[in-house]
Amino acid sequence: MPTVTKEKPAAEPVRRRGRYPKEFRRDVAALVLDQLRTVADVAREMSLVEQTVGNWVRQERIDRGEREGLSSEEREELSQLRRENRQLRIERDLLKKATMAGVWRATRAR
């Protein structure tokens, strides 16, 4: 009996997980903004997800001052400040606990 082999479907573009370099994101967004191409066209050509390219275009418009919102630099600074704030809260809570333990020991020693 002859064996039937199914044709493999056309390979979908390989999806990359993780962050793309800033320059690459800006260049892709520039294709849409400067060359007046559609997000779908650029995404298809570069084997990227349409939503991802749309996000990059939105952020590039903000960075260029064409749209309201936080610029990339402001977003970076905000992230850094939030990390720093989180660390300071942890340190403060640790000091509170240490102080309370010291007070508790001092009152018990009397």
Summary of the structure (lengths in Angstrom):
residues: 110
radius of gyration: 26.4
end to end distance: 95.8
largest distance: 95.8
contacts: 210
relative contact order: 0.07
helix: 66%
strand: 0%
